[in-house]
Amino acid sequence: MSTSEEKKLAFVSFCVEEYKAKMGCSGQKVIDFFNRYGVIEYLLEHYEVLHSMGARAILEEIEAFIRNRREQA
């Protein structure tokens, strides 16, 4: 049985893999990019809502979050 933390980490890994596939880049580039914009923290903070969504909706949420962060900069 997975702990809550393990489930959250698996979810972040899923999001990295989905974003990597969509953008056609390496996992390390996605991690660096996510770290720059605080995406991983966002995913962990909003896990309860996000993990119940489909992959396309999750990617749309991530992209909207990044857009908002860029606009704030």
PDB file of N, CA, C and O in Angstrom, chain B, residues numbered from 101:
ATOM      1  N   MET B 101       0.846  -1.189   0.000  1.00  0.00           N
ATOM      2  CA  MET B 101       0.000   0.000   0.000  1.00  0.00           C
ATOM      3  C   MET B 101       0.887   1.246   0.000  1.00  0.00           C
ATOM      4  O   MET B 101       1.867   1.323   0.741  1.00  0.00           O
ATOM      5  N   SER B 102       0.537   2.197  -0.823  1.00  0.00           N
ATOM      6  CA  SER B 102       1.301   3.436  -0.923  1.00  0.00           C
ATOM      7  C   SER B 102       0.864   4.437   0.125  1.00  0.00           C
ATOM      8  O   SER B 102      -0.316   4.550   0.458  1.00  0.00           O
ATOM      9  N   THR B 103       1.832   5.151   0.626  1.00  0.00           N
ATOM     10  CA  THR B 103       1.511   6.236   1.539  1.00  0.00           C
ATOM     11  C   THR B 103       1.035   7.429   0.727  1.00  0.00           C
ATOM     12  O   THR B 103       1.189   7.466  -0.494  1.00  0.00           O
ATOM     13  N   SER B 104       0.465   8.388   1.406  1.00  0.00           N
ATOM     14  CA  SER B 104      -0.004   9.600   0.738  1.00  0.00           C
ATOM     15  C   SER B 104       1.140  10.304   0.019  1.00  0.00           C
ATOM     16  O   SER B 104       0.970  10.800  -1.095  1.00  0.00           O
ATOM     17  N   GLU B 105       2.298  10.346   0.655  1.00  0.00           N
ATOM     18  CA  GLU B 105       3.450  11.003   0.044  1.00  0.00           C
ATOM     19  C   GLU B 105       3.904  10.275  -1.219  1.00  0.00           C
ATOM     20  O   GLU B 105       4.251  10.911  -2.215  1.00  0.00           O
ATOM     21  N   GLU B 106       3.902   8.956  -1.180  1.00  0.00           N
ATOM     22  CA  GLU B 106       4.283   8.171  -2.358  1.00  0.00           C
ATOM     23  C   GLU B 106       3.307   8.415  -3.506  1.00  0.00           C
ATOM     24  O   GLU B 106       3.719   8.507  -4.662  1.00  0.00           O
ATOM     25  N   LYS B 107       2.027   8.521  -3.194  1.00  0.00           N
ATOM     26  CA  LYS B 107       1.030   8.792  -4.233  1.00  0.00           C
ATOM     27  C   LYS B 107       1.252  10.161  -4.856  1.00  0.00           C
ATOM     28  O   LYS B 107       1.126  10.329  -6.069  1.00  0.00           O
ATOM     29  N   LYS B 108       1.582  11.136  -4.020  1.00  0.00           N
ATOM     30  CA  LYS B 108       1.839  12.488  -4.537  1.00  0.00           C
ATOM     31  C   LYS B 108       3.076  12.511  -5.420  1.00  0.00           C
ATOM     32  O   LYS B 108       3.080  13.156  -6.468  1.00  0.00           O
ATOM     33  N   LEU B 109       4.121  11.813  -5.003  1.00  0.00           N
ATOM     34  CA  LEU B 109       5.338  11.761  -5.815  1.00  0.00           C
ATOM     35  C   LEU B 109       5.089  11.044  -7.140  1.00  0.00           C
ATOM     36  O   LEU B 109       5.619  11.444  -8.176  1.00  0.00           O
ATOM     37  N   ALA B 110       4.290   9.995  -7.105  1.00  0.00           N
ATOM     38  CA  ALA B 110       3.937   9.291  -8.341  1.00  0.00           C
ATOM     39  C   ALA B 110       3.143  10.212  -9.257  1.00  0.00           C
ATOM     40  O   ALA B 110       3.314  10.169 -10.475  1.00  0.00           O
ATOM     41  N   PHE B 111       2.282  11.038  -8.690  1.00  0.00           N
ATOM     42  CA  PHE B 111       1.493  11.991  -9.473  1.00  0.00           C
ATOM     43  C   PHE B 111       2.405  13.026 -10.129  1.00  0.00           C
ATOM     44  O   PHE B 111       2.246  13.336 -11.310  1.00  0.00           O
ATOM     45  N   VAL B 112       3.357  13.558  -9.368  1.00  0.00           N
ATOM     46  CA  VAL B 112       4.301  14.535  -9.933  1.00  0.00           C
ATOM     47  C   VAL B 112       5.086  13.884 -11.072  1.00  0.00           C
ATOM     48  O   VAL B 112       5.286  14.498 -12.120  1.00  0.00           O
ATOM     49  N   SER B 113       5.524  12.655 -10.870  1.00  0.00           N
ATOM     50  CA  SER B 113       6.246  11.926 -11.912  1.00  0.00           C
ATOM     51  C   SER B 113       5.384  11.762 -13.159  1.00  0.00           C
ATOM     52  O   SER B 113       5.861  11.953 -14.277  1.00  0.00           O
ATOM     53  N   PHE B 114       4.122  11.411 -12.968  1.00  0.00           N
ATOM     54  CA  PHE B 114       3.182  11.298 -14.086  1.00  0.00           C
ATOM     55  C   PHE B 114       3.084  12.622 -14.834  1.00  0.00           C
ATOM     56  O   PHE B 114       3.116  12.645 -16.064  1.00  0.00           O
ATOM     57  N   CYS B 115       2.966  13.725 -14.096  1.00  0.00           N
ATOM     58  CA  CYS B 115       2.840  15.042 -14.719  1.00  0.00           C
ATOM     59  C   CYS B 115       4.091  15.404 -15.510  1.00  0.00           C
ATOM     60  O   CYS B 115       4.002  15.959 -16.605  1.00  0.00           O
ATOM     61  N   VAL B 116       5.255  15.089 -14.953  1.00  0.00           N
ATOM     62  CA  VAL B 116       6.520  15.350 -15.655  1.00  0.00           C
ATOM     63  C   VAL B 116       6.556  14.548 -16.953  1.00  0.00           C
ATOM     64  O   VAL B 116       6.910  15.081 -18.006  1.00  0.00           O
ATOM     65  N   GLU B 117       6.194  13.283 -16.879  1.00  0.00           N
ATOM     66  CA  GLU B 117       6.210  12.430 -18.078  1.00  0.00           C
ATOM     67  C   GLU B 117       5.221  12.912 -19.138  1.00  0.00           C
ATOM     68  O   GLU B 117       5.542  12.927 -20.326  1.00  0.00           O
ATOM     69  N   GLU B 118       4.038  13.300 -18.720  1.00  0.00           N
ATOM     70  CA  GLU B 118       3.033  13.797 -19.670  1.00  0.00           C
ATOM     71  C   GLU B 118       3.491  15.098 -20.319  1.00  0.00           C
ATOM     72  O   GLU B 118       3.345  15.280 -21.528  1.00  0.00           O
ATOM     73  N   TYR B 119       4.042  15.995 -19.520  1.00  0.00           N
ATOM     74  CA  TYR B 119       4.517  17.281 -20.047  1.00  0.00           C
ATOM     75  C   TYR B 119       5.713  17.053 -20.976  1.00  0.00           C
ATOM     76  O   TYR B 119       5.828  17.702 -22.016  1.00  0.00           O
ATOM     77  N   LYS B 120       6.585  16.144 -20.605  1.00  0.00           N
ATOM     78  CA  LYS B 120       7.748  15.796 -21.434  1.00  0.00           C
ATOM     79  C   LYS B 120       7.291  15.277 -22.795  1.00  0.00           C
ATOM     80  O   LYS B 120       7.824  15.681 -23.828  1.00  0.00           O
ATOM     81  N   ALA B 121       6.322  14.397 -22.794  1.00  0.00           N
ATOM     82  CA  ALA B 121       5.812  13.836 -24.049  1.00  0.00           C
ATOM     83  C   ALA B 121       5.171  14.927 -24.905  1.00  0.00           C
ATOM     84  O   ALA B 121       5.352  14.950 -26.123  1.00  0.00           O
ATOM     85  N   LYS B 122       4.431  15.822 -24.276  1.00  0.00           N
ATOM     86  CA  LYS B 122       3.757  16.891 -25.016  1.00  0.00           C
ATOM     87  C   LYS B 122       4.768  17.855 -25.630  1.00  0.00           C
ATOM     88  O   LYS B 122       4.607  18.284 -26.772  1.00  0.00           O
ATOM     89  N   MET B 123       5.814  18.197 -24.867  1.00  0.00           N
ATOM     90  CA  MET B 123       6.773  19.203 -25.310  1.00  0.00           C
ATOM     91  C   MET B 123       7.929  18.607 -26.113  1.00  0.00           C
ATOM     92  O   MET B 123       8.667  19.337 -26.774  1.00  0.00           O
ATOM     93  N   GLY B 124       8.088  17.295 -26.058  1.00  0.00           N
ATOM     94  CA  GLY B 124       9.156  16.643 -26.810  1.00  0.00           C
ATOM     95  C   GLY B 124      10.549  16.984 -26.293  1.00  0.00           C
ATOM     96  O   GLY B 124      11.482  17.168 -27.076  1.00  0.00           O
ATOM     97  N   CYS B 125      10.682  17.068 -24.979  1.00  0.00           N
ATOM     98  CA  CYS B 125      11.986  17.387 -24.412  1.00  0.00           C
ATOM     99  C   CYS B 125      12.336  16.364 -23.331  1.00  0.00           C
ATOM    100  O   CYS B 125      11.557  15.456 -23.043  1.00  0.00           O
ATOM    101  N   SER B 126      13.508  16.524 -22.745  1.00  0.00           N
ATOM    102  CA  SER B 126      13.966  15.566 -21.741  1.00  0.00           C
ATOM    103  C   SER B 126      13.267  15.788 -20.404  1.00  0.00           C
ATOM    104  O   SER B 126      12.742  16.866 -20.125  1.00  0.00           O
ATOM    105  N   GLY B 127      13.277  14.751 -19.599  1.00  0.00           N
ATOM    106  CA  GLY B 127      12.715  14.846 -18.259  1.00  0.00           C
ATOM    107  C   GLY B 127      13.437  15.880 -17.422  1.00  0.00           C
ATOM    108  O   GLY B 127      12.814  16.600 -16.641  1.00  0.00           O
ATOM    109  N   GLN B 128      14.763  15.959 -17.584  1.00  0.00           N
ATOM    110  CA  GLN B 128      15.550  16.929 -16.813  1.00  0.00           C
ATOM    111  C   GLN B 128      15.153  18.361 -17.177  1.00  0.00           C
ATOM    112  O   GLN B 128      15.081  19.229 -16.307  1.00  0.00           O
ATOM    113  N   LYS B 129      14.895  18.606 -18.468  1.00  0.00           N
ATOM    114  CA  LYS B 129      14.458  19.956 -18.878  1.00  0.00           C
ATOM    115  C   LYS B 129      13.114  20.299 -18.257  1.00  0.00           C
ATOM    116  O   LYS B 129      12.894  21.435 -17.835  1.00  0.00           O
ATOM    117  N   VAL B 130      12.217  19.326 -18.199  1.00  0.00           N
ATOM    118  CA  VAL B 130      10.911  19.554 -17.584  1.00  0.00           C
ATOM    119  C   VAL B 130      11.076  19.841 -16.092  1.00  0.00           C
ATOM    120  O   VAL B 130      10.456  20.765 -15.566  1.00  0.00           O
ATOM    121  N   ILE B 131      11.901  19.060 -15.417  1.00  0.00           N
ATOM    122  CA  ILE B 131      12.141  19.276 -13.977  1.00  0.00           C
ATOM    123  C   ILE B 131      12.706  20.675 -13.757  1.00  0.00           C
ATOM    124  O   ILE B 131      12.245  21.394 -12.870  1.00  0.00           O
ATOM    125  N   ASP B 132      13.695  21.066 -14.549  1.00  0.00           N
ATOM    126  CA  ASP B 132      14.285  22.400 -14.420  1.00  0.00           C
ATOM    127  C   ASP B 132      13.237  23.484 -14.652  1.00  0.00           C
ATOM    128  O   ASP B 132      13.173  24.468 -13.916  1.00  0.00           O
ATOM    129  N   PHE B 133      12.427  23.294 -15.670  1.00  0.00           N
ATOM    130  CA  PHE B 133      11.374  24.245 -16.016  1.00  0.00           C
ATOM    131  C   PHE B 133      10.332  24.318 -14.902  1.00  0.00           C
ATOM    132  O   PHE B 133       9.926  25.407 -14.495  1.00  0.00           O
ATOM    133  N   PHE B 134       9.905  23.163 -14.414  1.00  0.00           N
ATOM    134  CA  PHE B 134       8.924  23.117 -13.328  1.00  0.00           C
ATOM    135  C   PHE B 134       9.485  23.781 -12.070  1.00  0.00           C
ATOM    136  O   PHE B 134       8.768  24.496 -11.369  1.00  0.00           O
ATOM    137  N   ASN B 135      10.755  23.546 -11.791  1.00  0.00           N
ATOM    138  CA  ASN B 135      11.370  24.176 -10.622  1.00  0.00           C
ATOM    139  C   ASN B 135      11.419  25.699 -10.772  1.00  0.00           C
ATOM    140  O   ASN B 135      11.177  26.423  -9.807  1.00  0.00           O
ATOM    141  N   ARG B 136      11.727  26.179 -11.957  1.00  0.00           N
ATOM    142  CA  ARG B 136      11.814  27.620 -12.197  1.00  0.00           C
ATOM    143  C   ARG B 136      10.488  28.316 -11.897  1.00  0.00           C
ATOM    144  O   ARG B 136      10.477  29.433 -11.381  1.00  0.00           O
ATOM    145  N   TYR B 137       9.376  27.662 -12.218  1.00  0.00           N
ATOM    146  CA  TYR B 137       8.058  28.285 -12.054  1.00  0.00           C
ATOM    147  C   TYR B 137       7.276  27.781 -10.838  1.00  0.00           C
ATOM    148  O   TYR B 137       6.146  28.217 -10.621  1.00  0.00           O
ATOM    149  N   GLY B 138       7.841  26.889 -10.054  1.00  0.00           N
ATOM    150  CA  GLY B 138       7.160  26.402  -8.862  1.00  0.00           C
ATOM    151  C   GLY B 138       6.035  25.423  -9.148  1.00  0.00           C
ATOM    152  O   GLY B 138       5.111  25.277  -8.348  1.00  0.00           O
ATOM    153  N   VAL B 139       6.115  24.754 -10.291  1.00  0.00           N
ATOM    154  CA  VAL B 139       5.043  23.833 -10.698  1.00  0.00           C
ATOM    155  C   VAL B 139       4.941  22.637  -9.753  1.00  0.00           C
ATOM    156  O   VAL B 139       3.836  22.209  -9.420  1.00  0.00           O
ATOM    157  N   ILE B 140       6.064  22.101  -9.324  1.00  0.00           N
ATOM    158  CA  ILE B 140       6.022  20.919  -8.460  1.00  0.00           C
ATOM    159  C   ILE B 140       5.314  21.245  -7.153  1.00  0.00           C
ATOM    160  O   ILE B 140       4.496  20.458  -6.677  1.00  0.00           O
ATOM    161  N   GLU B 141       5.618  22.383  -6.578  1.00  0.00           N
ATOM    162  CA  GLU B 141       4.947  22.801  -5.343  1.00  0.00           C
ATOM    163  C   GLU B 141       3.441  22.957  -5.586  1.00  0.00           C
ATOM    164  O   GLU B 141       2.620  22.567  -4.756  1.00  0.00           O
ATOM    165  N   TYR B 142       3.104  23.533  -6.737  1.00  0.00           N
ATOM    166  CA  TYR B 142       1.694  23.700  -7.105  1.00  0.00           C
ATOM    167  C   TYR B 142       1.000  22.341  -7.206  1.00  0.00           C
ATOM    168  O   TYR B 142      -0.104  22.160  -6.692  1.00  0.00           O
ATOM    169  N   LEU B 143       1.649  21.398  -7.865  1.00  0.00           N
ATOM    170  CA  LEU B 143       1.061  20.067  -8.023  1.00  0.00           C
ATOM    171  C   LEU B 143       0.854  19.382  -6.679  1.00  0.00           C
ATOM    172  O   LEU B 143      -0.177  18.748  -6.452  1.00  0.00           O
ATOM    173  N   LEU B 144       1.830  19.508  -5.792  1.00  0.00           N
ATOM    174  CA  LEU B 144       1.712  18.898  -4.474  1.00  0.00           C
ATOM    175  C   LEU B 144       0.643  19.582  -3.626  1.00  0.00           C
ATOM    176  O   LEU B 144      -0.114  18.920  -2.916  1.00  0.00           O
ATOM    177  N   GLU B 145       0.585  20.900  -3.705  1.00  0.00           N
ATOM    178  CA  GLU B 145      -0.388  21.652  -2.916  1.00  0.00           C
ATOM    179  C   GLU B 145      -1.823  21.375  -3.352  1.00  0.00           C
ATOM    180  O   GLU B 145      -2.734  21.347  -2.525  1.00  0.00           O
ATOM    181  N   HIS B 146      -2.018  21.170  -4.653  1.00  0.00           N
ATOM    182  CA  HIS B 146      -3.368  20.982  -5.191  1.00  0.00           C
ATOM    183  C   HIS B 146      -3.618  19.541  -5.653  1.00  0.00           C
ATOM    184  O   HIS B 146      -4.476  19.285  -6.498  1.00  0.00           O
ATOM    185  N   TYR B 147      -2.858  18.622  -5.085  1.00  0.00           N
ATOM    186  CA  TYR B 147      -2.954  17.211  -5.466  1.00  0.00           C
ATOM    187  C   TYR B 147      -4.378  16.675  -5.404  1.00  0.00           C
ATOM    188  O   TYR B 147      -4.838  16.005  -6.329  1.00  0.00           O
ATOM    189  N   GLU B 148      -5.067  16.970  -4.320  1.00  0.00           N
ATOM    190  CA  GLU B 148      -6.407  16.392  -4.115  1.00  0.00           C
ATOM    191  C   GLU B 148      -7.345  16.685  -5.278  1.00  0.00           C
ATOM    192  O   GLU B 148      -8.131  15.823  -5.672  1.00  0.00           O
ATOM    193  N   VAL B 149      -7.274  17.876  -5.822  1.00  0.00           N
ATOM    194  CA  VAL B 149      -8.139  18.246  -6.945  1.00  0.00           C
ATOM    195  C   VAL B 149      -7.550  17.744  -8.261  1.00  0.00           C
ATOM    196  O   VAL B 149      -8.249  17.138  -9.072  1.00  0.00           O
ATOM    197  N   LEU B 150      -6.272  18.000  -8.463  1.00  0.00           N
ATOM    198  CA  LEU B 150      -5.648  17.712  -9.754  1.00  0.00           C
ATOM    199  C   LEU B 150      -5.576  16.225 -10.080  1.00  0.00           C
ATOM    200  O   LEU B 150      -5.774  15.845 -11.235  1.00  0.00           O
ATOM    201  N   HIS B 151      -5.298  15.375  -9.098  1.00  0.00           N
ATOM    202  CA  HIS B 151      -5.097  13.961  -9.423  1.00  0.00           C
ATOM    203  C   HIS B 151      -6.366  13.277  -9.912  1.00  0.00           C
ATOM    204  O   HIS B 151      -6.302  12.189 -10.486  1.00  0.00           O
ATOM    205  N   SER B 152      -7.503  13.895  -9.692  1.00  0.00           N
ATOM    206  CA  SER B 152      -8.763  13.300 -10.147  1.00  0.00           C
ATOM    207  C   SER B 152      -9.123  13.723 -11.569  1.00  0.00           C
ATOM    208  O   SER B 152     -10.124  13.271 -12.125  1.00  0.00           O
ATOM    209  N   MET B 153      -8.303  14.591 -12.151  1.00  0.00           N
ATOM    210  CA  MET B 153      -8.558  15.094 -13.512  1.00  0.00           C
ATOM    211  C   MET B 153      -7.852  14.205 -14.533  1.00  0.00           C
ATOM    212  O   MET B 153      -6.954  13.435 -14.194  1.00  0.00           O
ATOM    213  N   GLY B 154      -8.268  14.326 -15.764  1.00  0.00           N
ATOM    214  CA  GLY B 154      -7.611  13.606 -16.851  1.00  0.00           C
ATOM    215  C   GLY B 154      -6.300  14.276 -17.223  1.00  0.00           C
ATOM    216  O   GLY B 154      -6.048  15.421 -16.847  1.00  0.00           O
ATOM    217  N   ALA B 155      -5.468  13.555 -17.965  1.00  0.00           N
ATOM    218  CA  ALA B 155      -4.137  14.054 -18.331  1.00  0.00           C
ATOM    219  C   ALA B 155      -4.217  15.371 -19.092  1.00  0.00           C
ATOM    220  O   ALA B 155      -3.438  16.285 -18.817  1.00  0.00           O
ATOM    221  N   ARG B 156      -5.132  15.488 -20.035  1.00  0.00           N
ATOM    222  CA  ARG B 156      -5.247  16.725 -20.820  1.00  0.00           C
ATOM    223  C   ARG B 156      -5.608  17.905 -19.926  1.00  0.00           C
ATOM    224  O   ARG B 156      -5.035  18.984 -20.074  1.00  0.00           O
ATOM    225  N   ALA B 157      -6.527  17.724 -19.023  1.00  0.00           N
ATOM    226  CA  ALA B 157      -6.942  18.798 -18.118  1.00  0.00           C
ATOM    227  C   ALA B 157      -5.804  19.183 -17.175  1.00  0.00           C
ATOM    228  O   ALA B 157      -5.623  20.360 -16.863  1.00  0.00           O
ATOM    229  N   ILE B 158      -5.045  18.198 -16.725  1.00  0.00           N
ATOM    230  CA  ILE B 158      -3.904  18.483 -15.850  1.00  0.00           C
ATOM    231  C   ILE B 158      -2.881  19.322 -16.599  1.00  0.00           C
ATOM    232  O   ILE B 158      -2.375  20.307 -16.061  1.00  0.00           O
ATOM    233  N   LEU B 159      -2.570  18.943 -17.833  1.00  0.00           N
ATOM    234  CA  LEU B 159      -1.617  19.713 -18.634  1.00  0.00           C
ATOM    235  C   LEU B 159      -2.122  21.136 -18.877  1.00  0.00           C
ATOM    236  O   LEU B 159      -1.333  22.080 -18.858  1.00  0.00           O
ATOM    237  N   GLU B 160      -3.411  21.296 -19.101  1.00  0.00           N
ATOM    238  CA  GLU B 160      -3.982  22.632 -19.273  1.00  0.00           C
ATOM    239  C   GLU B 160      -3.824  23.455 -17.998  1.00  0.00           C
ATOM    240  O   GLU B 160      -3.526  24.648 -18.063  1.00  0.00           O
ATOM    241  N   GLU B 161      -4.022  22.827 -16.841  1.00  0.00           N
ATOM    242  CA  GLU B 161      -3.840  23.516 -15.557  1.00  0.00           C
ATOM    243  C   GLU B 161      -2.385  23.938 -15.358  1.00  0.00           C
ATOM    244  O   GLU B 161      -2.103  25.050 -14.909  1.00  0.00           O
ATOM    245  N   ILE B 162      -1.475  23.041 -15.697  1.00  0.00           N
ATOM    246  CA  ILE B 162      -0.049  23.355 -15.569  1.00  0.00           C
ATOM    247  C   ILE B 162       0.308  24.525 -16.477  1.00  0.00           C
ATOM    248  O   ILE B 162       1.004  25.448 -16.055  1.00  0.00           O
ATOM    249  N   GLU B 163      -0.160  24.494 -17.710  1.00  0.00           N
ATOM    250  CA  GLU B 163       0.146  25.573 -18.648  1.00  0.00           C
ATOM    251  C   GLU B 163      -0.445  26.902 -18.194  1.00  0.00           C
ATOM    252  O   GLU B 163       0.198  27.943 -18.333  1.00  0.00           O
ATOM    253  N   ALA B 164      -1.650  26.880 -17.660  1.00  0.00           N
ATOM    254  CA  ALA B 164      -2.261  28.111 -17.140  1.00  0.00           C
ATOM    255  C   ALA B 164      -1.478  28.633 -15.945  1.00  0.00           C
ATOM    256  O   ALA B 164      -1.273  29.841 -15.817  1.00  0.00           O
ATOM    257  N   PHE B 165      -1.044  27.744 -15.078  1.00  0.00           N
ATOM    258  CA  PHE B 165      -0.245  28.140 -13.921  1.00  0.00           C
ATOM    259  C   PHE B 165       1.055  28.801 -14.370  1.00  0.00           C
ATOM    260  O   PHE B 165       1.438  29.843 -13.838  1.00  0.00           O
ATOM    261  N   ILE B 166       1.731  28.202 -15.344  1.00  0.00           N
ATOM    262  CA  ILE B 166       2.990  28.752 -15.847  1.00  0.00           C
ATOM    263  C   ILE B 166       2.748  30.111 -16.506  1.00  0.00           C
ATOM    264  O   ILE B 166       3.521  31.045 -16.293  1.00  0.00           O
ATOM    265  N   ARG B 167       1.689  30.232 -17.299  1.00  0.00           N
ATOM    266  CA  ARG B 167       1.351  31.531 -17.918  1.00  0.00           C
ATOM    267  C   ARG B 167       1.169  32.606 -16.860  1.00  0.00           C
ATOM    268  O   ARG B 167       1.684  33.716 -16.995  1.00  0.00           O
ATOM    269  N   ASN B 168       0.434  32.274 -15.809  1.00  0.00           N
ATOM    270  CA  ASN B 168       0.212  33.244 -14.718  1.00  0.00           C
ATOM    271  C   ASN B 168       1.515  33.633 -14.055  1.00  0.00           C
ATOM    272  O   ASN B 168       1.723  34.806 -13.746  1.00  0.00           O
ATOM    273  N   ARG B 169       2.396  32.674 -13.831  1.00  0.00           N
ATOM    274  CA  ARG B 169       3.685  32.957 -13.205  1.00  0.00           C
ATOM    275  C   ARG B 169       4.536  33.865 -14.109  1.00  0.00           C
ATOM    276  O   ARG B 169       5.208  34.777 -13.627  1.00  0.00           O
ATOM    277  N   ARG B 170       4.500  33.606 -15.404  1.00  0.00           N
ATOM    278  CA  ARG B 170       5.269  34.429 -16.351  1.00  0.00           C
ATOM    279  C   ARG B 170       4.740  35.856 -16.369  1.00  0.00           C
ATOM    280  O   ARG B 170       5.518  36.809 -16.424  1.00  0.00           O
ATOM    281  N   GLU B 171       3.434  36.003 -16.322  1.00  0.00           N
ATOM    282  CA  GLU B 171       2.825  37.336 -16.350  1.00  0.00           C
ATOM    283  C   GLU B 171       3.150  38.122 -15.086  1.00  0.00           C
ATOM    284  O   GLU B 171       3.236  39.349 -15.123  1.00  0.00           O
ATOM    285  N   GLN B 172       3.332  37.422 -13.967  1.00  0.00           N
ATOM    286  CA  GLN B 172       3.662  38.080 -12.711  1.00  0.00           C
ATOM    287  C   GLN B 172       5.118  38.539 -12.679  1.00  0.00           C
ATOM    288  O   GLN B 172       5.479  39.439 -11.920  1.00  0.00           O
ATOM    289  N   ALA B 173       5.941  37.915 -13.505  1.00  0.00           N
ATOM    290  CA  ALA B 173       7.377  38.232 -13.481  1.00  0.00           C
ATOM    291  C   ALA B 173       7.697  39.569 -14.147  1.00  0.00           C
ATOM    292  O   ALA B 173       8.861  39.968 -14.203  1.00  0.00           O
TER     293      ALA B 173
END
